[in-house]
């Protein structure tokens, strides 16, 4: 679902991430945006209704000043300046104030899509997509399990490029905007391995451009016990099945990237 400041209902938005990893690992996970890379970043925002502070029964959501300051710090992270696509988990949909904070801060650079978890749970998924890219297909997946977990699958392409073709890319409305990010029709690359993703069998990395991408944002159930492993397998199976179904409608499926809290 496309998010705006007027929407706060069943499918929605974000929540906070844990303490950032070391600068070294963070640099490896967030490739610098430029004319020859596409940068996709992902992290869990750590919903204030789950984050414990003090004793076991106290949550951050009881302290507006605390969670507001943390959300502001999150929005100041370099990831929002350096990434073409940002996939987040545990966005706090239940807070209109936090929702509006993210919309107001990110709308100039990104279009935003999100999916709230089922069962009146307060959090869900959030994807920020640079205006340089357009969404030509979106599928929301409710895993329909005991944890109310979910996933989003998006087919994105750089503005001005034709879709890969097929039924899945036909008749999709796109959003135009004057605000664009740095050019992103790029080959996927890792900071240490420029050929980390082979986007075409037999094709050389240096000559391969990625103008389209399938992105899945996923939040699997936490493995509290061995029994949960079976639930997690079913969740991942549903994601892969959705991707396979959609790719079967395309003449030339683009590269696929699965992000999330796995």
N, C-alpha and C positions, 0 to 999 in steps of 0.2 A: 504494500500500500504506500502511495506517495504521501508524505507527511507535510503538513503546513501548520501555521499557528492557529488555524481554526479547527483542526482535527485533534481530538483526544479520545477517541472511543475505542472499541474492541481491539483494533490493531494500532499499535503506537510505537513507542520510543524507548529510549535509553536508560542507563544507570552506570555507576562508577567502577574504575579498574583498580586492581591491586597495586602495590608499590612497584614502580617501573623496575625492569631488570637492569643489569649492569649496562653502562654505555656501550660496551663491546657487543653484547647480545642484541641490544636495541638497534644498533646500527645495522646488524645483519638482517633484522626482521623488517626494517623500514628502508627500502632502497630510495635513494634520492630521486625526486621527480626531475625529469629532464626530457629533452627531445628524443632520446634513444632508450628510454626505459618506461615501463608502466609500473607504478608503485601501488601495491596493495598492502594495507596494514590491518592487523586484527588484535583486539584485546578485550578482556572482560572488565566492565565498568564497576562491578561490585555494587549492587543495588543497596541503598541505605536501609531498606527494610530487612536486609539479611546481615548487614555488617554489624558485628557485635562491638560494643564499646563498654568498658567497665565490666560489670558482672554479666553472667550468662544470659539474663533475660532482657538486657538493655540493648536497643538498636540505635544506630546513627540517625534513623528517621525521626527520632524524638528530639533531635537537636538541630533546628533549622540553620543556625549560624555555622555549625560544624559541617553539615552536608553541603551548604551553599558554597563555603570556601573551598571545599574539596572539588566540587563541580567546576568552579572557576579555574582551579589549578589544572584540572583535566583539559579544559578547553584551551588552556595556554600551552599545551604540549606541542612540540615541533611536528608531531605526526599530522596535524591538521593542515600544516603549511607544506609538507613534503609529500603527501600521498595523493594519488588520483582517486583511490577508493579506500574507505575505512569501514571495516566490519566490526561491530561491537555487540557484546552480549550483556544481558542484565541492565538494559536501559530502564530507568524508573518511570514507567508510564503513569503510575498512580499520582504523580506530582505535577499539577499544571504549571507550577512555577519553574520547575526544572525543565519541563518540556519546552516552555517558552524561552528559557535561557539558551538551550541548544539551538532552537530554530533561529532566534535572533542573531546568535553568534556565527552560525554556519551558513545561513541562507545565501549570502553573497557569493560564496565559493562553491557550495554544494547544493545538489538536490538530495532530498532525504527520503528514504523508504524504511518502513518498519513493520514489525509484527509482534503484537502482544501475546503472551502465553495465555492459554485457555484457562477456564475455571476461576476467573476473576483474580488471577495472580497479578501482582503489581508490576512485573518486569517483562521484558521481551527483547527482541532483536532490533538492531538499528544499522542501516547502511547509509553512509554518506558518499555520494558519487559526484565527482567534479563535473561542472557544467560542460566541460570539453567532451564528455561522454553522454550518450542518451540511452535510455532503457527501452529495448524493443520487445522484451518479454519478461514477465514476472510471475512466479508461482509461489504461493504461500503453502507450507506444509505443516499441518498439525499432526504430530505423531500419535495423538489420541492414546496416550499411555498414562500411567499413574502419576508421572511427574509433570504432565502438561507441557512437555518440551516441544520445540518447533524448529523450522528451518525456512529459509528463503532462498529461492533460486532466481537469479537475474541474468538475462542476456544483455550485455552492454556493448555499444560500439561507439567509435569516435564520430562526432558530428560530421555530416557531409559524406559519410561512407555508406555504401549500399550494404544491406544485411547479407548474411550468408545464403539466404534464399530458403524457400520451403514454407510450409504452412505456418510454422511457429513464428516466423518473422513478418507475416502479412497482416496488414490492417491494424498495426499498433500505432497509437497516437504518440507523438513525441513532444517534448517541452523545449521551447526556444528561450534563450536568455542572452542578454548582452554581456553578462559576467562569465568569463571563461577562465579556465586554469591553463597552466603551461601545456604545450602540445604533448599528447600522450599516445600517439599511434606508434607503439614501440614494440620491440621484442622484449619478452620477459627475461630478466637477468638478475642474478644474485651479485652482491657486492664482490664476492670472491670467485664466482664462476659465471661467466657471461653466457655459457651454454647450459645453464641449470635447467631450462625448460625447452625441450625440443618441440617446436610448434608445427613442424612438418617433417614427416619421415624422409630422411635423406637430404633435407635442405640444410644449408650452412647457417649457423646462428647469425653471422654478421649480415646476411642478406635477407633475413626474414623479419617482416614487420608484423606486429599484432595490432590490428585495428578493431578486433572484436574479442570478447571474452565472456565465458560463462562463469559466474561467481555464485557460490553457495555459502551462505552464512548459517552456521549450525551451533546449537548449544545442546550437547548430549547430557543425559542424566548422569549425575555424579555416582561413581561406583562405590556405594556404601558397603556392598557385600558382593559375594560371588554370584548371587542370584541376579543382581542388577546387570551383570555382564550380558545376559541374554537380551535384556531390554535395550541396552546400548547397541547391540548388534542389529536388532530390528530397526532402531532409529536410523542407523547408518545405511541399512539396506534400503529404507524408504527414500533417503536422499539420493543414493546412487540410481535407484529405479526411476526417480523423477528426472534426473539428468539424462539417463539413457532414453526415456520416452521422448523428451524434447529434442535431443540430438537426432533422433530418428526422423524428425520432421524437416531437418535441414539438409541441404545439398552438400554443404561443406561445414561441418560443425567446428566452431572455434575452440581454442584451448580452454580447459576447465580448471578452475582453482577452487578448492574447498577450504574455507576459513572457519575458525570458531573456537569455542571452548570444548575440546574433545576429551 
